[in-house]
Structure formats: C-alpha cells, structure tokens
Amino acid sequence: MLIIKSTLLNPSQKIIIITAPSGAGKTSITRFLLNKYPQLSFSISAATRKPREGEKDGVQYHFMSEQDFKNKIDANAFVEWEMVYEGNYYGTLKSELESIWNAGKTPVLDIDVKGAIHIQQQFGKNCLSIFIEPPSVEELKKRLETRGSETAESLATRLNKASYEISFSHQFNKTIINKDLAIACEETEQVIKEFLGW
C-alpha cells in the first residue's frame, strides 16, 4: 500500500470518505450529497474491471488495463490502491485529489473499506470517514439479489466480504445504519456539515 507524500497536505485540504460493504447504500448517499452541495466533488477512482452497461470512462471510474494500473503503482501515482477482488484493482489517484483541491472543492471518496482505513491513517484530522452499515447481512443479501447482477458464487463472495468489512466499522469516525435511505442521507449530511463547518 502506498503512502501519499506529506507535501501534498495543507490545513485546507480536507477529504470525506464514504465507505461500506457492497450494496449498503454508499453510492446512493454519495449521489444525494453531490447533487445538493456543489462545493463537494466526487473523486473518481481508477479501476481495472470492465465497464458495466451505461458506465463511461472518467465518469464512474477511470477504467484502465491491469498493466496500466501496475505502471501507475510503480510511478507512486496512487494515494491508496487495493486488489479488491481477484484480478480487479481499484485505487485513488493523487492527481484526482489535487485537481479537486485546486478547484477549491472537497473530494468525496466512495471507496473500499481497506482503502478508506489507509487514507484515514494518512490524513488524520483532515479526513472524515463515514461507514454506512446495512441493518443486517440478511437485508444486504436481499438488496444484492434485487440488483440481478450477482451469480450465486459472487453473491456468497460479497456477503462474506461484507461480514468481514462490518467488523472494521469501529475504526471510522462515524457509523450510520442505512435502514431508511432518506434518514441515512440526512444523518450523513449533518456529520459532513459539522466537519466542514457549514
């Protein structure tokens, strides 16, 4: 795991991380925040997986080949990176954060739990980390099933990973249980407003 150089940091460079097991609702909550607050900006992660239907390079992810991703690892271009599933790499590019800060905005990262922990360790008080927790693993299973994009095997893999990730929830600044999406959005919004002094 790569560490960002401290020269990139100054007191005005804050980061908001929203992390959760797959299917817990972090993307819906992130979308709500970005639609409401133009002073927040989505940090687009790099990924080696193939785009899903309707996804565009540079919008949902910076899609790249595994070799390109590995070249960027060697060039120390990531704040954090992780092989999330076998052969699928995800990471946060330093250049992405810098361009958001340069625009006078606060980056919002919708990332994997391990990546979130690594960024939190690097940015300390400049970072707000929010863990979105499903009401239960059983409820998470229902949500993933309704997506219709999971095989029995991939569903089992995601649920095992979710149980493991939930065990890290205490390491984040705030845990929000997403039983009702509207309430979870409101709670997340309040935490962010306090952090940014709005």
N, C-alpha and C positions, 0 to 999 in steps of 0.2 A: 504494500500500500504506500502510495507516495504522499509526501507532506508538502504543503504549499510553502513557499518561501515567505518568511515574515515581512519582507519588504513590500509585499502586496497589501499589507494591512495598515489601516489608519482608523481612528475612532469613529469616523463617519461611515465606514464600510460594514454595514450590518447584513446579516443573512437570516432568512427564515427557512427552516426545513419542515416539510410536512412528510411524515413517513408512516407506513402502515403495512400490514400484510396485504397481499394482492386481493382486491375485492372488498376491502374495508371501507372504501369511500373517499380515499385521499384525493383522487383526481377530481371528483365532483366538488369537494370542498375547495380545492385549489382553484378550480374554474370560477366558483362563486366569488372568491376573493379578488381574482384578477379582473373580473367583469365590473366589480364595484369600486376598486381602487386603482386608478391609472398610475399611481406612484409606485405600485408593485409591478414587477416584471418576471415572467416565467423564465427560469433558467433551463434551457433546452439541453438535455443530456445527450451524450453520444451513445450509440448502441450498435451492436453487430448483428442483431436479429433482423430478419426481413420485414419490410413494412407490411402492416395489415391493410386491408382494404380501406381506402379513403385517407390513409396516412401519407404525409408528404415530408420529404427531406427538409430539415431546417424549420419545421413547424412542430411536429410532435417530438421528433428526435433528429439528431444529426446521424443519419444512417451511414455506416462505413463498413468496409470489409474487415475481417479479423486481422489481416496483415497491416492495414492502415492504423487500426486501433493499437496494435502492438508497437508500431513505429512511434506513435504518439506517447505510449508508455515510456519507451526508450528516450524520447525527447523531453521527458518530465513535463508534459503538457497538461496533465490532469491534477486537479485538487484531490480527487479520490477516484478509484476505479475498482471494479469488482467483477469476477465471473459469477453472475447471479445464478444462471442455470448452465449446465454443461455446454461449453462452446459459445455461450451468449454473454458477451461483455457489455457492461454499462459503465459510464463514467461522467464526471463533471469536468468540463474543460476550464482551465484558468482563463482563457480568452473570453469565454462566455460570461463569467462573473465580472471581469474587467469592463466589458462593453456595457453591461447593465449599470455598474457603478459610474462609469463615465457619462452615462445618460442621466445621472442624478436620481436613479431609482434603486429600490431594494430588491435583490433577487429572491425569488421564492423557488425552492428546490423541492420537487416531488420525487423522492429517491428511496432506494432500498435501505433497510434498517442498518446494515453494517456500514454502508457509505455515510449514513446520517451520523452514526457514532463517531466516525473518523473526522468528519467536518466539525462536529461539535467540539472534539478534542483540540482541533487546531484554532478555532475562532473564539472559544471561551465565551466571555460575556457579550461579545458582538453577535452571538448566534442565539436564535430562539428555535428550539427543537420541539415539535409537537407530534405526539404519537396518536394516530387515530386507531382506536381499538374496536373491533366488531363486538356486538353484545355477547356472542358466543361463537365457538368454532362451527357449531351446527348451523347457526344463522349464516355464517360465512360460506359454508358449503352450499346452502340454498341460493345465495347470491351468485356464486360462481357457476352453478348449474344453469341458472336462468340466462347467463351470457350465451350459452350454447357453443362456446368456443373451446371447451375442455374435453379431452378424452378421459376415460376412467383413470388412466395412468397419470395424466398431467394433473387431474383434479387431486388425486391422492398426494402427488408431489407437492402441490401448492398448499394443501391443508397441513401436511407435515411441517412444511417450512413456516406456515403461519403460526402454528403452535410454538415452534422454536422462537420466532420473532417476538411473539407476545411476551415471552419470558424476559425480554430486554426492555419492556415498556418503562420500568422504573428508572432507566438511565436517561430519560428525556426530561426536558423542563416541564412539560405538561402532557397529560394523557386525557384524551377526550373520547368517550364511548359513543360511537355512532349508532344509536338505537333509532333516532329520528334525524334524518338528514338536515332538516331546517334548523333544528336546535343545535346540532353539531356545528353547522356553519356559523351560527350566531356566537356560540362559545369560542370557536376558533378566532373569529373576528375580534372579539373582546380582548383575548390574550395578545393578539398582534397589535392592537391599538395601544395597549398598555406598554408593550415592549418598545414601540416606535414613538411613544409619547404623543399620540394624536388625541 
